[in-house]
């Protein structure tokens, strides 16, 4: 049996073209102040452009430059504020 793998290669002209969303599933939020604390913490991380946090959905959507952001730092700053990052997903269109 023969399998063929097809790879799509994207040419990235500069760092700004490799941005997307990092979705964090977060446990421990109880109010809008929790949303504000997570957003403020995320915005302090290098490479983060914007952050939207939803208590109702239990997640944060972080718009970031993937060349610059440190996902471990992002997780650490959220968890350093007393919350638990239970999952992390990445979404980009290149």
N, C-alpha and C positions, 0 to 999 in steps of 0.2 A: 504494500500500500504506500502510495506516495503522497506526501503532504507538501503543500506549497504555502509559504508564509509571505504575505504582502505587507510591506511596511510603507507607511506614508511619512515622508520626511518633509518637515517644514523648515523653511529658511527664515531665521529670525534676524531682522536687520539691526535691531538694537534692543536694549533691555526693556524698553517700554512696551514692546510688542508681546512680551510673555508675562502678562498679568492675568489674574483671574480671581476666583473666589475660593476662600478656605472656609468650609462650614464646620463649625464646632458644635457638637452636641454637648450641652452643659447641664449638669445636675446641681441643685442647691439654690437656684434663684427663687425668691419668694415675693419680690416687689419690684416696682419701677426703679428704685434706687440700686437694686442689683444690676439691672440692665445698664444704668448709667455708669456704675463702677467697672463693669466688664468692658464697655465701650471705651471709657477713658484709659483703661489699662492697655487695651489693644492698640489704640491710637499712639501710644508711646513707643511702640515697637518699630524699628527701622523697616521700611518697605511696606508698611500698612498705609493704604490710601483712604480707606473709609471702613466703618464698622456699623452694622445694624444688629441689634440684639433684641430677641423676642422671648419674653417670659412665657407667653402662651405656647410657643412652639418649642421652647427649651433649647434654643440654638442661637448662635451668633454667625452672621455671614460677614466675613472679613474680605474686603477687596484689597488685594496686595500685589506687589511686584515680586514674582517668584524668584528673580535673580537676587533680590535684596533681603527678603523676609527670612527670619530664622523661626521655623515652626516650633522648635523646642522652646525658644524664648516666649513665643506667643502662648503656648500651653502653660508655661511656668508663671507668666504674669497673671493669667486668669486664675490658675489654681492658687497663686500667692494671695489672692483676694478672698480665698475661702470657698471656691467653687470647684467642681470636679469636671474635667473634660473627659467625657466617656467615649467619644469618637471624633475623628477628624476626617473630612472629605475634601477633595480638591476638584475644581472645575475650571477649565479654561478652553478657549477656542483659539487654536493656532492654525 
